[in-house]
């Protein structure tokens, strides 16, 4: 074999080896490429899953907090509304109680138009006398509008309670209807007028209004 043939043969072998080497390198490169891509895809998938889990958790926390705040707000609004309703109810009750007491007092003042008004005043006087110590000398006064009934009323009281030494004081009392009993020495007095009667029944009137509302 000539040198030229040997040289050609060596070149052919080297070419084959070079192709094999290139093929091996390319195969390894493809494998490494696939591995890198696979690892990258796995890493990206894991990152995406982690981010989705974090996002879901954050959304759940936001929704939970929003619901809590909404519930708290709703509860606060309901509580505020109940308090406001209670305040308005109390105001309304007080308003009606005052109006009812005023109406009641006007009804008592209207008793002056009745024929038995002197007997009604006598009843108030008897009631007031029961509150004073026995054996006391007393006097009674009437309102300006009722002063003309004083002597007649004194006669009624003396006839019904002869043991009581009572006199009529013509000086009118500063009240509208009813009677005021005083001791002769001025140390005590009992007022049984329409305002006092209204105040005595104020709680009863308020209770009835409360039950009605």
Secondary structure, DSSP 8 states (H G I E B T S, - for coil): --HHHHHHHHHHHHHHHHHHHHHHHHHHHHHHHHHHHHHHHHHHHHHHHHHHHHHHHHHHHHHHHHHHHHHHHHHHHHHHHHHHHHHHHHHHHHHHHHHHHHHHHHHHHGGGGSTTHHHHHHHHHHHHHTTS-TT--EEEEEBGGGGGGHHHHHHHHHHH-TTS-EEE--S-BSSSSEEEEEETTSS-EEEEEHHHHHHHTHHHHHHHHHHH-
